[in-house]
Amino acid sequence: MSQKKLLVINPNSSKSMTESLDVLIQDLNTYGINSLLIDTYTAPSGPASINNEDDALESAKIVFADLSPNLTKYDAYLVACYSVHPLVGMLREKTPPRIHVTGIFEASISTSLAILPMGYEIGSKDKRSKFGIVSTGTYWERALSDGVVNFLALKELHGSGRFKGVETTGLNAGELHSAPPEVVRKKMMDATKRLVRDRDVKVICLGCAGMAGLDSLVEEALVEELGAEEAGYVLILDGVKAGIGLLESLLRALPGKGI
């Protein structure tokens, strides 16, 4: 059986963002975690940072037009934008069932739910039972919360005791790597501390592909807010890693007929 191929799509036009994804993927390859052949892609034009739904729709149209003539080249596609990105649905409609497609937003929620304890797990030392999201601009607080409601098929947000909510840095994706390091550090750490201060969060989702490599700031904030021992119970989930892992599992479990 030939090695399966995955395309990680950066739907914005920032090549530096894609370069950060390349570094993350190389780390996975170095540690032998990944078994896929992975290529990355940058949108040929359009917004350099996706900061709202209009940006997402514009980028989806551009990328879909560029990729659609040859979608069977890959076995799976990962849309590396932490949003309810229209490109995910557009690619799913265009590709055959044997080709798997997801976004890093959807993948991080699915992975978080797989980690969280079930209600019948009584007596555990770890009482944390929720996942939350640290994201960029304040626009995403409502947009991502609504996305979780829709993804989990809830009537309203308080219908899920497993979702803590969204805390944001106020920086856009590009500013995470262009703003002064001390500013990025403070804003990332403050958002993390707000999310976990009630001590009920088990999984923190990094709510932007541009947060790749910023895990250490989140870990530092956890130690400051909770102490070293308690911080060890909180898991930090990168959406791109979650997406690659989910698609790799799907290609093994559901390879498609005749594969």
Residue pairs with C-beta under 8 A, 6 or more apart in sequence:
1 259
3 35
3 36
3 37
4 35
4 36
4 37
4 75
4 76
4 248
4 251
5 36
5 37
5 38
5 39
5 73
5 74
5 75
5 76
6 36
6 37
6 38
6 39
6 74
6 75
6 76
6 77
6 78
6 244
6 247
6 248
7 38
7 39
7 40
7 41
7 73
7 74
7 76
7 77
7 78
8 21
8 25
8 38
8 39
8 40
8 41
8 78
8 80
8 240
8 243
8 244
9 40
9 41
9 63
9 67
9 77
9 78
9 79
9 80
9 87
10 17
10 18
10 21
10 40
10 41
10 42
10 43
10 80
10 81
10 209
11 43
11 46
11 50
11 56
11 59
11 60
11 62
11 63
11 79
11 80
11 81
11 85
11 87
12 42
12 43
12 46
12 47
12 48
12 49
12 50
12 55
12 59
12 81
12 173
13 42
13 43
13 44
13 45
13 46
13 47
13 48
13 59
14 42
14 48
14 49
14 173
14 174
15 42
16 174
16 177
17 42
17 173
17 174
17 209
17 210
18 40
18 41
18 42
20 177
20 209
20 210
20 212
20 213
21 40
21 80
21 209
21 212
21 240
22 40
23 212
23 213
24 212
24 213
24 238
24 240
24 241
25 34
25 38
25 40
25 240
25 244
28 34
28 241
28 244
29 38
34 244
34 248
35 248
36 76
36 244
36 247
36 248
36 251
38 244
39 74
41 63
41 67
43 59
43 62
43 63
43 66
44 62
44 66
45 62
46 55
46 58
46 59
46 62
46 63
47 55
47 58
47 59
48 174
49 55
49 172
49 173
49 174
50 56
50 59
50 81
50 83
50 85
50 173
51 136
51 137
51 139
51 172
51 173
52 139
52 143
53 83
53 143
56 81
56 83
56 84
56 85
56 86
56 87
57 86
59 81
59 85
59 87
60 85
60 86
60 87
60 90
63 87
64 87
64 90
64 91
64 94
67 91
68 94
71 77
71 91
71 94
71 95
71 99
72 95
72 96
72 99
74 99
75 98
75 99
75 100
75 251
76 99
76 100
76 101
76 247
76 250
76 251
77 91
77 95
77 99
77 100
77 101
77 102
78 101
78 102
78 103
78 104
78 107
78 240
78 243
78 244
78 247
79 85
79 87
79 88
79 91
79 101
79 102
79 103
79 104
80 103
80 104
80 209
80 239
80 240
80 243
81 87
81 103
81 104
81 105
81 209
82 103
82 104
82 105
82 108
82 135
82 140
82 144
82 206
82 207
82 208
82 209
82 239
83 103
83 105
83 140
83 143
83 144
83 147
84 103
84 105
84 143
84 146
84 147
84 150
84 151
85 103
85 105
87 103
88 101
88 102
88 103
88 106
91 101
92 101
95 101
96 256
97 256
98 255
98 256
98 257
98 259
99 256
100 247
100 250
100 251
100 254
102 243
102 246
102 247
103 243
104 209
104 239
104 240
104 242
104 243
105 144
105 147
105 151
105 207
105 239
106 151
107 239
107 242
107 243
107 245
107 246
107 247
108 133
108 205
108 206
108 207
108 237
108 239
108 242
108 243
109 131
109 148
109 151
109 152
109 205
110 242
110 246
111 203
111 237
111 242
111 245
111 246
112 131
112 203
112 205
112 237
113 131
113 162
115 131
115 202
115 203
115 235
116 129
116 130
116 131
116 162
116 202
116 203
117 124
117 126
117 129
117 202
126 202
126 233
127 199
127 200
128 199
128 200
128 201
128 202
128 233
128 234
129 161
129 162
129 200
129 202
130 161
130 162
130 163
130 164
130 200
130 201
130 202
130 203
131 162
131 163
131 164
131 201
131 202
131 203
131 204
131 205
131 237
132 163
132 164
132 165
132 166
132 167
132 195
132 196
132 201
132 203
132 204
132 205
133 144
133 165
133 166
133 167
133 195
133 204
133 205
133 207
134 166
134 167
134 168
134 169
134 188
134 191
134 192
134 195
134 204
134 205
134 206
134 207
134 211
134 218
135 141
135 144
135 166
135 167
135 168
135 169
135 207
135 208
136 168
136 169
136 170
136 171
136 172
136 173
136 175
136 176
136 207
136 208
136 210
137 168
137 169
137 170
137 171
137 172
138 168
138 170
140 166
140 168
140 207
141 165
141 166
141 167
141 168
144 166
144 207
145 157
145 163
145 165
145 166
148 154
148 157
148 160
148 163
149 155
149 156
149 157
149 159
149 160
152 160
152 163
154 160
157 163
164 195
164 198
164 200
164 201
165 195
166 207
167 191
167 192
167 194
167 195
168 191
168 207
169 176
169 184
169 187
169 188
169 190
169 191
170 187
171 179
171 183
171 184
171 187
173 208
173 209
173 210
174 210
175 184
176 184
176 208
176 210
176 211
176 214
177 184
177 210
184 214
184 217
185 217
188 211
188 214
188 217
188 218
188 221
189 217
189 218
189 220
189 221
189 224
190 221
192 204
192 217
192 218
192 221
192 222
192 225
193 221
193 224
193 225
195 201
195 204
196 204
196 222
196 225
196 226
196 234
197 225
199 226
199 230
201 234
202 233
202 234
202 235
203 234
203 235
203 236
203 237
204 218
204 222
204 234
204 235
204 236
204 237
205 237
205 239
205 242
206 212
206 214
206 215
206 218
206 236
206 237
206 238
206 239
207 239
208 239
209 239
209 240
211 238
212 238
212 240
215 236
215 238
218 236
219 231
219 236
222 230
222 231
222 234
223 231
225 231
226 234
